[in-house]
């Protein structure tokens, strides 16, 4: 799960906790929202910790060697037939 998924979990949890007044038998939507927000916060903390430690490794530069091409001009290779 990436950073976007964690933020979505936090948003859905906040909506369930603070913006709804539904009552379902056997399900406490406030508690479900709080759990989703906590899981999202743990994910954000984990993701940011991993992203901070990750380093970008630049591959070593390669040298480009151009081949010398010897053009043989026999009078016909240029298309004029001279």
C-alpha positions in Angstrom: 0.0 0.0 0.0 1.5 3.3 -1.0 1.1 6.8 0.4 -2.1 7.4 -1.5 -3.8 4.3 0.0 -2.8 5.4 3.5 -4.3 8.8 2.9 -7.5 7.3 1.6 -7.7 5.1 4.7 -7.4 8.2 6.9 -10.0 10.0 4.9 -12.5 7.2 5.0 -11.9 6.7 8.7 -12.5 10.4 9.4 -15.7 10.3 7.4 -17.0 7.3 9.3 -16.1 8.8 12.6 -17.0 12.4 12.3 -19.4 12.8 9.3 -21.9 10.0 9.6 -24.7 9.3 12.0 -25.6 5.8 10.9 -26.3 3.2 13.4 -25.8 -0.4 12.5 -26.6 -3.3 14.8 -23.4 -5.0 16.0 -21.0 -2.5 14.3 -19.7 0.6 15.9 -18.9 2.8 12.9 -17.0 5.3 15.1 -14.6 2.5 16.2 -14.2 1.3 12.6 -13.3 4.9 11.6 -10.8 5.3 14.4 -9.2 1.9 13.4 -9.0 3.0 9.8 -7.4 6.3 10.7 -4.8 4.6 13.0 -3.9 2.1 10.3 -3.6 4.9 7.8 -1.3 6.9 10.2 0.9 3.8 10.8 1.1 3.4 7.0 2.1 7.0 6.5 4.8 6.8 9.2 6.2 3.6 7.8 6.1 4.9 4.2 7.9 8.1 5.2 10.5 6.2 7.2 11.3 4.0 4.2 11.3 6.8 1.7 13.7 8.9 3.9 16.2 6.0 4.1 16.0 5.1 0.4 18.9 6.5 -1.6 19.0 7.0 -5.3 22.0 5.3 -6.9 23.2 6.8 -10.1 24.8 4.3 -12.4 28.3 5.1 -13.5 28.6 7.2 -16.7 29.5 5.2 -19.7 31.7 6.5 -22.4 30.5 6.5 -26.0 32.9 5.4 -28.5 32.2 6.4 -32.1 33.3 4.1 -34.8 35.3 5.6 -37.7 33.7 4.6 -40.9 35.8 4.5 -44.0 33.7 5.5 -47.0 34.8 3.8 -50.2 33.9 6.0 -53.1 33.9 4.0 -56.2 31.7 6.3 -58.2 28.7 4.1 -57.9 28.0 4.2 -54.1 26.7 7.7 -54.2 24.0 6.9 -56.8 25.3 9.0 -59.6 27.3 6.4 -61.5 30.3 8.5 -62.3 
